[in-house]
Amino acid sequence: MFLKSLYLKDFRNYAEAAPQFVSGVNLLVGGNANGKTNLLEAIAYLSTARAFRARREQELIRFGAEYAELTAQVWSGQREQELRALLFSDRRPRRLFLNGVKQKTSAGICGVLTSVLFRPEDLYLLKKGAQSRRRFLDDVIGQLRPNYEAAITEYSRLLEQKSALLSAWREAPSYLDILPEYDQRMAQVGAIVISYRARCLKTLGALAAGFHDEFSEGKERLCLQYRTVSTVDDPFAPLDTLRAQLAEHQRTHRQAELESGQCLSGPHKDDFETTVNELPAALYASQGQLRTATISLKLAQRKLLRRESGEEPVLLLDDVLSELDAGRQNFVLNCLSGGQVFITCCETDRLTDLGQVFHIRDGAVE
């Protein structure tokens, strides 16, 4: 799998650009605020249908433009395929296309262009709030399982609507009559979300532990532990069991939800804990250990995507090498053999021999 070419129109600071890439290492070189990360963001968006730096898709559109267009020619599944996205500055919903056919949801482009994104902010993934780790899991599973992408999209919609009902029920008491319908559906969809997350994290944990063991020369043991609602004692249980346990959690938290006006029950509160030598990494790990653990997790993601899809995912490294010491840089660079890689950097330094260099200046690719 590799990205052959990309066409951008009015995306971020790109008025128009149409770079063609090599199947190996692509070095994106330029000063700050010239558009290196914007280029990676376009690739990641066509991969996951999510913007990793923007809360609203309108933020991706160049100032003053009515819409943005992103089109990629991808070699995937032993054939050439086209991904296209149209984003609008008004309230119109985005449009996603695969090989010229409009897709109803983002699940329609799932797995066509799988990618692993690694940014300097990710080095603090294990110390950040739970939302960042949930998003990480969602991005991994969403690229592999269209059913999961559809489930998490529906769950997010149900959560938003139920939250609106809870915040407004005092002014409109009739809203209480339809809350049970939302609870029932959220328990059904939530069970699917929990099942996928538990299985994915178990596999990721085993792979990451292997990388971390190699990285630390056998001195440290990395472990990931999934955390979901308290009534779920086994996230690997059948879906009917998970649904019943989620329903019980909803029942016991109903009064608290009504009083707070917030949705307090469900997998939107999920998290995973990372331990190094059986101690919580967020509390006791050194900065070096945290970075090693995060690198191991990202490399595990890449290996899982390759194993599940049968193709090497595209690796996106956004200025992350400059944040690492020489030892960690070497470890990452030694893992780059095979597959397509995009690396942003201000100076090529010793990276020049790795592949093709693209100079990024003021939203232009040279």
VEXNUMI-591194 format. One record per residue (C-alpha): residue in one letter; x negated, y negated, z; chain. Coordinates in Angstrom, 3 decimals, decimal comma. Each point is the difference from the previous one (the first is absolute). Layout:
N
<rec code="A" u="X" v="Y" w="Z" unit="A"/>
...
//
This chain:
366
<rec code="M" u="0,000" v="0,000" w="0,000" unit="A"/>
<rec code="F" u="-1,224" v="-3,482" w="-0,813" unit="A"/>
<rec code="L" u="1,241" v="-3,476" w="-0,819" unit="A"/>
<rec code="K" u="-0,939" v="-0,796" w="-3,611" unit="A"/>
<rec code="S" u="1,247" v="-3,586" w="-0,219" unit="A"/>
<rec code="L" u="2,024" v="-2,574" w="1,857" unit="A"/>
<rec code="Y" u="2,070" v="-2,904" w="-1,286" unit="A"/>
<rec code="L" u="0,959" v="-2,825" w="2,353" unit="A"/>
<rec code="K" u="2,139" v="-3,017" w="-0,706" unit="A"/>
<rec code="D" u="0,621" v="-2,651" w="2,664" unit="A"/>
<rec code="F" u="-1,062" v="2,341" w="2,793" unit="A"/>
<rec code="R" u="-1,640" v="-1,802" w="2,950" unit="A"/>
<rec code="N" u="-2,661" v="-2,262" w="-1,562" unit="A"/>
<rec code="Y" u="-0,049" v="1,845" w="-3,355" unit="A"/>
<rec code="A" u="1,795" v="-1,917" w="-2,748" unit="A"/>
<rec code="E" u="-0,816" v="2,876" w="-2,329" unit="A"/>
<rec code="A" u="-2,627" v="2,726" w="0,034" unit="A"/>
<rec code="A" u="-0,483" v="3,316" w="-1,774" unit="A"/>
<rec code="P" u="-3,126" v="1,783" w="1,279" unit="A"/>
<rec code="Q" u="-0,961" v="3,517" w="-1,092" unit="A"/>
<rec code="F" u="-1,779" v="2,215" w="2,485" unit="A"/>
<rec code="V" u="-2,417" v="2,929" w="0,034" unit="A"/>
<rec code="S" u="0,929" v="3,336" w="1,526" unit="A"/>
<rec code="G" u="-2,828" v="-0,201" w="2,540" unit="A"/>
<rec code="V" u="-1,016" v="-2,932" w="2,219" unit="A"/>
<rec code="N" u="1,317" v="-3,485" w="-0,799" unit="A"/>
<rec code="L" u="-1,727" v="-2,832" w="1,885" unit="A"/>
<rec code="L" u="2,092" v="-3,167" w="0,345" unit="A"/>
<rec code="V" u="-2,454" v="-2,787" w="0,784" unit="A"/>
<rec code="G" u="0,785" v="-3,605" w="0,851" unit="A"/>
<rec code="G" u="0,175" v="-2,637" w="2,690" unit="A"/>
<rec code="N" u="2,790" v="-0,311" w="2,521" unit="A"/>
<rec code="A" u="3,476" v="-1,052" w="-1,200" unit="A"/>
<rec code="N" u="-0,730" v="0,840" w="-3,648" unit="A"/>
<rec code="G" u="2,395" v="2,948" w="-0,247" unit="A"/>
<rec code="K" u="-1,929" v="3,189" w="0,772" unit="A"/>
<rec code="T" u="2,430" v="1,202" w="2,651" unit="A"/>
<rec code="N" u="2,958" v="-1,130" w="-2,118" unit="A"/>
<rec code="L" u="-1,121" v="2,449" w="-2,675" unit="A"/>
<rec code="L" u="-0,102" v="2,837" w="2,530" unit="A"/>
<rec code="E" u="3,408" v="-1,069" w="1,298" unit="A"/>
<rec code="A" u="1,460" v="0,341" w="-3,495" unit="A"/>
<rec code="I" u="-1,402" v="3,520" w="-0,329" unit="A"/>
<rec code="A" u="1,249" v="0,968" w="3,461" unit="A"/>
<rec code="Y" u="3,448" v="-1,412" w="-0,731" unit="A"/>
<rec code="L" u="0,393" v="2,132" w="-3,117" unit="A"/>
<rec code="S" u="-1,134" v="2,968" w="2,067" unit="A"/>
<rec code="T" u="2,182" v="-0,366" w="3,092" unit="A"/>
<rec code="A" u="2,611" v="-2,621" w="-1,024" unit="A"/>
<rec code="R" u="-1,018" v="-1,943" w="3,125" unit="A"/>
<rec code="A" u="-1,951" v="-3,227" w="0,426" unit="A"/>
<rec code="F" u="-2,717" v="0,456" w="2,608" unit="A"/>
<rec code="R" u="-0,487" v="-3,727" w="0,704" unit="A"/>
<rec code="A" u="3,429" v="-1,548" w="-0,556" unit="A"/>
<rec code="R" u="3,191" v="0,190" w="2,023" unit="A"/>
<rec code="R" u="2,096" v="-1,143" w="-2,959" unit="A"/>
<rec code="E" u="-0,562" v="1,035" w="-3,584" unit="A"/>
<rec code="Q" u="0,561" v="-3,597" w="-1,097" unit="A"/>
<rec code="E" u="-3,391" v="-0,770" w="1,549" unit="A"/>
<rec code="L" u="-1,610" v="2,116" w="-2,738" unit="A"/>
<rec code="I" u="1,250" v="-2,315" w="-2,748" unit="A"/>
<rec code="R" u="-2,268" v="-2,800" w="-1,195" unit="A"/>
<rec code="F" u="1,151" v="-3,390" w="1,249" unit="A"/>
<rec code="G" u="2,558" v="-1,537" w="-2,346" unit="A"/>
<rec code="A" u="0,622" v="3,169" w="-2,029" unit="A"/>
<rec code="E" u="3,444" v="1,614" w="-0,285" unit="A"/>
<rec code="Y" u="-1,275" v="3,560" w="0,042" unit="A"/>
<rec code="A" u="-3,119" v="2,145" w="0,128" unit="A"/>
<rec code="E" u="-0,788" v="3,005" w="-2,164" unit="A"/>
<rec code="L" u="-2,336" v="2,892" w="0,813" unit="A"/>
<rec code="T" u="-0,643" v="2,763" w="-2,536" unit="A"/>
<rec code="A" u="-2,486" v="2,851" w="0,256" unit="A"/>
<rec code="Q" u="-1,087" v="2,665" w="-2,456" unit="A"/>
<rec code="V" u="-0,846" v="3,056" w="2,072" unit="A"/>
<rec code="W" u="-1,426" v="3,413" w="-0,829" unit="A"/>
<rec code="S" u="1,997" v="2,224" w="2,316" unit="A"/>
<rec code="G" u="1,474" v="3,481" w="-0,189" unit="A"/>
<rec code="Q" u="-2,179" v="0,813" w="-3,019" unit="A"/>
<rec code="R" u="1,583" v="-2,754" w="-2,081" unit="A"/>
<rec code="E" u="0,069" v="-3,750" w="-0,390" unit="A"/>
<rec code="Q" u="2,801" v="-1,732" w="1,913" unit="A"/>
<rec code="E" u="1,139" v="-3,579" w="0,468" unit="A"/>
<rec code="L" u="1,042" v="-1,659" w="3,248" unit="A"/>
<rec code="R" u="1,667" v="-3,396" w="-0,091" unit="A"/>
<rec code="A" u="1,442" v="-2,321" w="2,630" unit="A"/>
<rec code="L" u="1,890" v="-3,263" w="-0,347" unit="A"/>
<rec code="L" u="0,302" v="-2,246" w="3,061" unit="A"/>
<rec code="F" u="2,320" v="-3,015" w="0,035" unit="A"/>
<rec code="S" u="-0,280" v="-3,282" w="1,879" unit="A"/>
<rec code="D" u="3,755" v="-0,177" w="0,595" unit="A"/>
<rec code="R" u="2,203" v="2,546" w="1,789" unit="A"/>
<rec code="R" u="-0,001" v="2,522" w="-2,823" unit="A"/>
<rec code="P" u="-1,348" v="3,400" w="1,078" unit="A"/>
<rec code="R" u="-3,254" v="1,217" w="-1,470" unit="A"/>
<rec code="R" u="0,007" v="2,366" w="-2,952" unit="A"/>
<rec code="L" u="-2,238" v="3,061" w="-0,196" unit="A"/>
<rec code="F" u="-0,633" v="1,914" w="-3,229" unit="A"/>
<rec code="L" u="-1,695" v="3,312" w="-0,772" unit="A"/>
<rec code="N" u="-0,819" v="0,593" w="-3,668" unit="A"/>
<rec code="G" u="2,518" v="-2,655" w="-0,964" unit="A"/>
<rec code="V" u="2,849" v="1,472" w="2,049" unit="A"/>
<rec code="K" u="1,391" v="-2,112" w="2,839" unit="A"/>
<rec code="Q" u="-0,131" v="1,793" w="3,353" unit="A"/>
<rec code="K" u="2,825" v="-0,234" w="2,534" unit="A"/>
<rec code="T" u="-2,363" v="0,022" w="2,996" unit="A"/>
<rec code="S" u="-3,710" v="-0,027" w="0,757" unit="A"/>
<rec code="A" u="0,165" v="3,801" w="0,349" unit="A"/>
<rec code="G" u="0,125" v="0,112" w="-3,804" unit="A"/>
<rec code="I" u="-3,652" v="-1,048" w="-0,320" unit="A"/>
<rec code="C" u="-1,205" v="2,118" w="2,924" unit="A"/>
<rec code="G" u="-3,228" v="1,863" w="-0,719" unit="A"/>
<rec code="V" u="-0,722" v="-1,477" w="-3,433" unit="A"/>
<rec code="L" u="-2,875" v="-2,148" w="1,279" unit="A"/>
<rec code="T" u="-1,129" v="1,194" w="3,421" unit="A"/>
<rec code="S" u="-2,440" v="-2,248" w="1,831" unit="A"/>
<rec code="V" u="-1,857" v="-0,484" w="3,262" unit="A"/>
<rec code="L" u="-0,493" v="-3,592" w="1,129" unit="A"/>
<rec code="F" u="-2,683" v="-0,912" w="2,515" unit="A"/>
<rec code="R" u="-0,271" v="-3,591" w="1,276" unit="A"/>
<rec code="P" u="-2,051" v="-1,592" w="2,787" unit="A"/>
<rec code="E" u="3,238" v="-0,347" w="2,007" unit="A"/>
<rec code="D" u="0,366" v="3,781" w="-0,112" unit="A"/>
<rec code="L" u="-3,082" v="0,347" w="2,173" unit="A"/>
<rec code="Y" u="2,289" v="-1,117" w="2,829" unit="A"/>
<rec code="L" u="2,879" v="2,283" w="-1,004" unit="A"/>
<rec code="L" u="-0,373" v="2,101" w="3,123" unit="A"/>
<rec code="K" u="0,092" v="-3,038" w="2,307" unit="A"/>
<rec code="K" u="2,820" v="-1,856" w="-1,739" unit="A"/>
<rec code="G" u="3,684" v="0,348" w="0,801" unit="A"/>
<rec code="A" u="1,998" v="3,072" w="-0,954" unit="A"/>
<rec code="Q" u="1,529" v="-1,675" w="-3,062" unit="A"/>
<rec code="S" u="-3,325" v="0,142" w="-1,863" unit="A"/>
<rec code="R" u="-0,388" v="3,718" w="0,672" unit="A"/>
<rec code="R" u="3,603" v="0,718" w="-1,067" unit="A"/>
<rec code="R" u="-0,620" v="-1,871" w="-3,223" unit="A"/>
<rec code="F" u="-3,170" v="2,004" w="-0,569" unit="A"/>
<rec code="L" u="1,967" v="3,244" w="0,323" unit="A"/>
<rec code="D" u="2,785" v="-1,296" w="-2,222" unit="A"/>
<rec code="D" u="-2,493" v="-0,878" w="-2,737" unit="A"/>
<rec code="V" u="-1,658" v="3,430" w="0,154" unit="A"/>
<rec code="I" u="3,195" v="2,059" w="-0,022" unit="A"/>
<rec code="G" u="1,852" v="-2,295" w="-2,400" unit="A"/>
<rec code="Q" u="-2,596" v="0,635" w="-2,716" unit="A"/>
<rec code="L" u="0,451" v="3,754" w="0,325" unit="A"/>
<rec code="R" u="3,665" v="0,593" w="0,769" unit="A"/>
<rec code="P" u="2,755" v="-1,827" w="-1,915" unit="A"/>
<rec code="N" u="2,538" v="1,340" w="2,525" unit="A"/>
<rec code="Y" u="-1,864" v="-1,709" w="2,823" unit="A"/>
<rec code="E" u="-0,195" v="-3,284" w="-1,884" unit="A"/>
<rec code="A" u="3,765" v="0,172" w="-0,556" unit="A"/>
<rec code="A" u="0,592" v="0,873" w="3,673" unit="A"/>
<rec code="I" u="-2,147" v="-2,789" w="1,426" unit="A"/>
<rec code="T" u="1,628" v="-2,504" w="-2,362" unit="A"/>
<rec code="E" u="3,472" v="1,055" w="1,142" unit="A"/>
<rec code="Y" u="-1,005" v="0,047" w="3,667" unit="A"/>
<rec code="S" u="-1,373" v="-3,549" w="-0,280" unit="A"/>
<rec code="R" u="3,268" v="-1,160" w="-1,555" unit="A"/>
<rec code="L" u="2,075" v="1,684" w="2,728" unit="A"/>
<rec code="L" u="-2,238" v="-1,460" w="2,710" unit="A"/>
<rec code="E" u="0,393" v="-3,517" w="-1,373" unit="A"/>
<rec code="Q" u="3,787" v="0,321" w="-0,184" unit="A"/>
<rec code="K" u="0,367" v="1,585" w="3,444" unit="A"/>
<rec code="S" u="-2,231" v="-2,699" w="1,508" unit="A"/>
<rec code="A" u="2,266" v="-2,654" w="-1,531" unit="A"/>
<rec code="L" u="3,063" v="1,679" w="1,543" unit="A"/>
<rec code="L" u="-1,632" v="0,194" w="3,427" unit="A"/>
<rec code="S" u="-0,961" v="-3,654" w="-0,047" unit="A"/>
<rec code="A" u="3,509" v="-1,119" w="-0,970" unit="A"/>
<rec code="W" u="2,394" v="2,395" w="1,767" unit="A"/>
<rec code="R" u="0,910" v="-2,459" w="2,774" unit="A"/>
<rec code="E" u="1,370" v="-2,445" w="-2,574" unit="A"/>
<rec code="A" u="1,635" v="2,846" w="-1,956" unit="A"/>
<rec code="P" u="0,865" v="2,902" w="2,370" unit="A"/>
<rec code="S" u="1,428" v="2,021" w="-2,902" unit="A"/>
<rec code="Y" u="-3,600" v="0,678" w="-1,055" unit="A"/>
<rec code="L" u="-0,187" v="2,521" w="2,854" unit="A"/>
<rec code="D" u="2,422" v="2,222" w="-1,899" unit="A"/>
<rec code="I" u="-2,447" v="0,654" w="-2,814" unit="A"/>
<rec code="L" u="-3,174" v="0,390" w="2,075" unit="A"/>
<rec code="P" u="0,537" v="3,789" w="0,395" unit="A"/>
<rec code="E" u="-0,095" v="0,370" w="-3,783" unit="A"/>
<rec code="Y" u="-3,392" v="-1,703" w="-0,109" unit="A"/>
<rec code="D" u="-1,279" v="2,115" w="2,878" unit="A"/>
<rec code="Q" u="1,029" v="3,205" w="-1,724" unit="A"/>
<rec code="R" u="-1,656" v="-0,863" w="-3,295" unit="A"/>
<rec code="M" u="-3,124" v="-1,386" w="1,672" unit="A"/>
<rec code="A" u="-0,375" v="3,242" w="1,948" unit="A"/>
<rec code="Q" u="0,260" v="2,002" w="-3,214" unit="A"/>
<rec code="V" u="-2,495" v="-2,101" w="-1,933" unit="A"/>
<rec code="G" u="-2,214" v="-0,528" w="3,042" unit="A"/>
<rec code="A" u="-0,394" v="3,753" w="0,390" unit="A"/>
<rec code="I" u="-1,401" v="0,162" w="-3,534" unit="A"/>
<rec code="V" u="-2,406" v="-2,858" w="0,726" unit="A"/>
<rec code="I" u="-1,289" v="1,637" w="3,200" unit="A"/>
<rec code="S" u="-0,448" v="3,385" w="-1,652" unit="A"/>
<rec code="Y" u="-2,077" v="-1,423" w="-2,844" unit="A"/>
<rec code="R" u="-2,096" v="-2,194" w="2,291" unit="A"/>
<rec code="A" u="-0,815" v="2,797" w="2,433" unit="A"/>
<rec code="R" u="-1,151" v="2,349" w="-2,744" unit="A"/>
<rec code="C" u="-2,007" v="-2,632" w="-1,800" unit="A"/>
<rec code="L" u="-1,772" v="-1,164" w="3,156" unit="A"/>
<rec code="K" u="-0,888" v="3,570" w="0,962" unit="A"/>
<rec code="T" u="-1,745" v="0,513" w="-3,331" unit="A"/>
<rec code="L" u="-1,619" v="-3,444" w="0,048" unit="A"/>
<rec code="G" u="-1,258" v="0,613" w="3,517" unit="A"/>
<rec code="A" u="-1,732" v="3,226" w="-0,968" unit="A"/>
<rec code="L" u="-1,662" v="-1,595" w="-3,027" unit="A"/>
<rec code="A" u="-1,027" v="-3,148" w="1,882" unit="A"/>
<rec code="A" u="-1,480" v="2,093" w="2,805" unit="A"/>
<rec code="G" u="-2,253" v="1,690" w="-2,536" unit="A"/>
<rec code="F" u="-1,281" v="-3,285" w="-1,406" unit="A"/>
<rec code="H" u="-0,484" v="-1,452" w="3,484" unit="A"/>
<rec code="D" u="-1,928" v="3,080" w="1,127" unit="A"/>
<rec code="E" u="-2,321" v="-0,356" w="-2,995" unit="A"/>
<rec code="F" u="-0,307" v="-3,758" w="0,541" unit="A"/>
<rec code="S" u="-0,927" v="0,360" w="3,688" unit="A"/>
<rec code="E" u="-2,220" v="3,036" w="-0,628" unit="A"/>
<rec code="G" u="2,256" v="2,179" w="2,121" unit="A"/>
<rec code="K" u="-0,143" v="-2,244" w="3,069" unit="A"/>
<rec code="E" u="3,623" v="-1,228" w="-0,051" unit="A"/>
<rec code="R" u="3,385" v="1,652" w="-0,340" unit="A"/>
<rec code="L" u="2,787" v="-1,981" w="-1,642" unit="A"/>
<rec code="C" u="3,667" v="0,872" w="0,583" unit="A"/>
<rec code="L" u="3,291" v="-1,567" w="-1,193" unit="A"/>
<rec code="Q" u="3,235" v="0,462" w="1,970" unit="A"/>
<rec code="Y" u="3,420" v="-0,929" w="-1,376" unit="A"/>
<rec code="R" u="2,348" v="-1,972" w="2,312" unit="A"/>
<rec code="T" u="3,728" v="-0,277" w="-0,676" unit="A"/>
<rec code="V" u="3,194" v="-0,410" w="2,072" unit="A"/>
<rec code="S" u="-0,093" v="1,654" w="3,418" unit="A"/>
<rec code="T" u="2,831" v="2,469" w="-0,620" unit="A"/>
<rec code="V" u="-1,903" v="1,653" w="-2,878" unit="A"/>
<rec code="D" u="-2,156" v="2,616" w="1,698" unit="A"/>
<rec code="D" u="-1,113" v="1,687" w="-3,235" unit="A"/>
<rec code="P" u="-0,192" v="-2,156" w="-3,154" unit="A"/>
<rec code="F" u="-0,530" v="3,182" w="-2,045" unit="A"/>
<rec code="A" u="3,436" v="1,344" w="0,990" unit="A"/>
<rec code="P" u="2,749" v="0,538" w="-2,629" unit="A"/>
<rec code="L" u="1,753" v="-3,125" w="-1,246" unit="A"/>
<rec code="D" u="3,265" v="0,879" w="1,776" unit="A"/>
<rec code="T" u="-1,862" v="0,158" w="3,313" unit="A"/>
<rec code="L" u="-1,740" v="-3,315" w="-0,630" unit="A"/>
<rec code="R" u="3,289" v="-1,611" w="-0,987" unit="A"/>
<rec code="A" u="1,678" v="1,164" w="3,226" unit="A"/>
<rec code="Q" u="-2,913" v="-1,241" w="2,113" unit="A"/>
<rec code="L" u="0,077" v="-3,389" w="-1,718" unit="A"/>
<rec code="A" u="3,744" v="-0,207" w="0,612" unit="A"/>
<rec code="E" u="-0,607" v="0,667" w="3,687" unit="A"/>
<rec code="H" u="-2,597" v="-2,777" w="0,132" unit="A"/>
<rec code="Q" u="2,495" v="-2,362" w="-1,649" unit="A"/>
<rec code="R" u="2,649" v="0,927" w="2,567" unit="A"/>
<rec code="T" u="-2,248" v="-0,678" w="2,994" unit="A"/>
<rec code="H" u="-1,166" v="-3,321" w="-1,451" unit="A"/>
<rec code="R" u="3,378" v="-1,289" w="-1,181" unit="A"/>
<rec code="Q" u="0,623" v="-2,311" w="2,961" unit="A"/>
<rec code="A" u="-3,518" v="-1,426" w="-0,155" unit="A"/>
<rec code="E" u="0,444" v="-0,680" w="-3,714" unit="A"/>
<rec code="L" u="3,288" v="-1,828" w="0,590" unit="A"/>
<rec code="E" u="-1,508" v="-2,116" w="2,757" unit="A"/>
<rec code="S" u="-3,179" v="-0,871" w="-1,893" unit="A"/>
<rec code="G" u="1,600" v="-0,321" w="-3,439" unit="A"/>
<rec code="Q" u="-2,831" v="2,087" w="-1,459" unit="A"/>
<rec code="C" u="-0,343" v="3,493" w="-1,449" unit="A"/>
<rec code="L" u="-2,129" v="1,852" w="2,568" unit="A"/>
<rec code="S" u="0,379" v="3,594" w="-1,179" unit="A"/>
<rec code="G" u="-1,568" v="1,671" w="-2,995" unit="A"/>
<rec code="P" u="-3,248" v="0,711" w="-1,885" unit="A"/>
<rec code="H" u="-0,500" v="-3,704" w="-0,740" unit="A"/>
<rec code="K" u="-1,770" v="0,056" w="3,373" unit="A"/>
<rec code="D" u="-2,342" v="2,872" w="-0,974" unit="A"/>
<rec code="D" u="-3,750" v="-0,108" w="0,523" unit="A"/>
<rec code="F" u="-3,007" v="2,281" w="0,140" unit="A"/>
<rec code="E" u="-2,741" v="0,049" w="2,592" unit="A"/>
<rec code="T" u="-3,652" v="0,540" w="-0,869" unit="A"/>
<rec code="T" u="-2,410" v="1,505" w="2,481" unit="A"/>
<rec code="V" u="-3,778" v="0,364" w="-0,180" unit="A"/>
<rec code="N" u="-1,333" v="2,698" w="2,292" unit="A"/>
<rec code="E" u="3,486" v="0,156" w="1,591" unit="A"/>
<rec code="L" u="-0,002" v="-3,687" w="0,972" unit="A"/>
<rec code="P" u="2,432" v="-2,512" w="-1,611" unit="A"/>
<rec code="A" u="-2,005" v="-1,747" w="-2,704" unit="A"/>
<rec code="A" u="1,894" v="-3,293" w="0,322" unit="A"/>
<rec code="L" u="-1,075" v="-0,300" w="3,639" unit="A"/>
<rec code="Y" u="-3,366" v="1,693" w="0,281" unit="A"/>
<rec code="A" u="-1,632" v="0,308" w="-3,439" unit="A"/>
<rec code="S" u="-2,829" v="-2,328" w="-0,949" unit="A"/>
<rec code="Q" u="0,246" v="-2,188" w="-3,094" unit="A"/>
<rec code="G" u="-2,243" v="2,446" w="-1,820" unit="A"/>
<rec code="Q" u="2,144" v="2,968" w="0,992" unit="A"/>
<rec code="L" u="3,172" v="-1,809" w="-1,103" unit="A"/>
<rec code="R" u="-1,505" v="-0,766" w="-3,393" unit="A"/>
<rec code="T" u="-1,215" v="3,564" w="-0,415" unit="A"/>
<rec code="A" u="3,425" v="1,356" w="0,919" unit="A"/>
<rec code="T" u="1,759" v="-2,351" w="-2,429" unit="A"/>
<rec code="I" u="-2,369" v="0,870" w="-2,857" unit="A"/>
<rec code="S" u="0,610" v="3,681" w="0,738" unit="A"/>
<rec code="L" u="3,739" v="-0,601" w="-0,123" unit="A"/>
<rec code="K" u="-0,205" v="-1,759" w="-3,377" unit="A"/>
<rec code="L" u="-2,210" v="2,707" w="-1,459" unit="A"/>
<rec code="A" u="2,465" v="2,569" w="1,320" unit="A"/>
<rec code="Q" u="2,800" v="-1,858" w="-1,779" unit="A"/>
<rec code="R" u="-1,934" v="0,181" w="-3,261" unit="A"/>
<rec code="K" u="-0,677" v="3,709" w="0,416" unit="A"/>
<rec code="L" u="3,651" v="0,732" w="0,843" unit="A"/>
<rec code="L" u="1,270" v="-1,903" w="-3,051" unit="A"/>
<rec code="R" u="-2,467" v="1,875" w="-2,193" unit="A"/>
<rec code="R" u="0,962" v="3,371" w="1,439" unit="A"/>
<rec code="E" u="3,741" v="-0,592" w="-0,254" unit="A"/>
<rec code="S" u="0,086" v="-1,635" w="-3,443" unit="A"/>
<rec code="G" u="-2,846" v="1,897" w="-1,627" unit="A"/>
<rec code="E" u="-1,537" v="-3,291" w="-1,115" unit="A"/>
<rec code="E" u="-2,528" v="-2,363" w="1,563" unit="A"/>
<rec code="P" u="1,783" v="-3,132" w="1,292" unit="A"/>
<rec code="V" u="-1,309" v="-3,437" w="-0,887" unit="A"/>
<rec code="L" u="-2,080" v="-1,435" w="2,859" unit="A"/>
<rec code="L" u="0,324" v="-3,732" w="0,716" unit="A"/>
<rec code="L" u="-2,725" v="-1,461" w="2,243" unit="A"/>
<rec code="D" u="0,687" v="-3,657" w="0,760" unit="A"/>
<rec code="D" u="-3,262" v="-1,523" w="1,230" unit="A"/>
<rec code="V" u="-0,163" v="2,729" w="2,612" unit="A"/>
<rec code="L" u="-3,648" v="0,945" w="-0,555" unit="A"/>
<rec code="S" u="-1,228" v="-3,403" w="1,203" unit="A"/>
<rec code="E" u="1,685" v="0,717" w="3,343" unit="A"/>
<rec code="L" u="-1,931" v="3,234" w="0,537" unit="A"/>
<rec code="D" u="-3,528" v="0,645" w="1,170" unit="A"/>
<rec code="A" u="-2,458" v="1,780" w="-2,315" unit="A"/>
<rec code="G" u="0,756" v="3,460" w="1,394" unit="A"/>
<rec code="R" u="3,737" v="-0,305" w="-0,511" unit="A"/>
<rec code="Q" u="-0,477" v="-1,578" w="-3,423" unit="A"/>
<rec code="N" u="-2,081" v="2,978" w="-1,073" unit="A"/>
<rec code="F" u="2,584" v="2,444" w="1,328" unit="A"/>
<rec code="V" u="2,795" v="-1,668" w="-1,981" unit="A"/>
<rec code="L" u="-2,079" v="-0,369" w="-3,170" unit="A"/>
<rec code="N" u="-1,012" v="3,660" w="0,143" unit="A"/>
<rec code="C" u="3,692" v="0,914" w="0,035" unit="A"/>
<rec code="L" u="0,757" v="-1,930" w="-3,200" unit="A"/>
<rec code="S" u="-1,025" v="2,754" w="-2,394" unit="A"/>
<rec code="G" u="2,857" v="0,786" w="-2,366" unit="A"/>
<rec code="G" u="3,075" v="-2,060" w="-0,727" unit="A"/>
<rec code="Q" u="0,535" v="-3,659" w="-0,759" unit="A"/>
<rec code="V" u="-1,110" v="-2,615" w="2,517" unit="A"/>
<rec code="F" u="0,526" v="-3,762" w="0,206" unit="A"/>
<rec code="I" u="-2,344" v="-1,930" w="2,293" unit="A"/>
<rec code="T" u="0,287" v="-3,727" w="0,666" unit="A"/>
<rec code="C" u="-3,090" v="-1,847" w="1,156" unit="A"/>
<rec code="C" u="-1,540" v="-3,455" w="-0,108" unit="A"/>
<rec code="E" u="-3,414" v="1,289" w="-1,101" unit="A"/>
<rec code="T" u="-0,880" v="3,278" w="-1,689" unit="A"/>
<rec code="D" u="-3,228" v="0,536" w="1,970" unit="A"/>
<rec code="R" u="-0,833" v="3,708" w="-0,210" unit="A"/>
<rec code="L" u="3,415" v="0,892" w="-1,444" unit="A"/>
<rec code="T" u="-0,807" v="-1,144" w="-3,563" unit="A"/>
<rec code="D" u="-1,097" v="3,453" w="-1,163" unit="A"/>
<rec code="L" u="3,288" v="1,588" w="1,088" unit="A"/>
<rec code="G" u="2,144" v="-1,032" w="-2,960" unit="A"/>
<rec code="Q" u="1,537" v="-2,754" w="-2,121" unit="A"/>
<rec code="V" u="-0,131" v="-3,570" w="1,359" unit="A"/>
<rec code="F" u="2,944" v="-2,390" w="-0,474" unit="A"/>
<rec code="H" u="-0,440" v="-3,656" w="0,932" unit="A"/>
<rec code="I" u="3,112" v="-1,622" w="1,483" unit="A"/>
<rec code="R" u="0,215" v="-3,797" w="-0,267" unit="A"/>
<rec code="D" u="3,102" v="-2,088" w="0,676" unit="A"/>
<rec code="G" u="2,453" v="2,703" w="-0,989" unit="A"/>
<rec code="A" u="-1,938" v="1,160" w="-3,073" unit="A"/>
<rec code="V" u="-1,725" v="3,351" w="-0,508" unit="A"/>
<rec code="E" u="-3,280" v="-0,045" w="-1,957" unit="A"/>
//
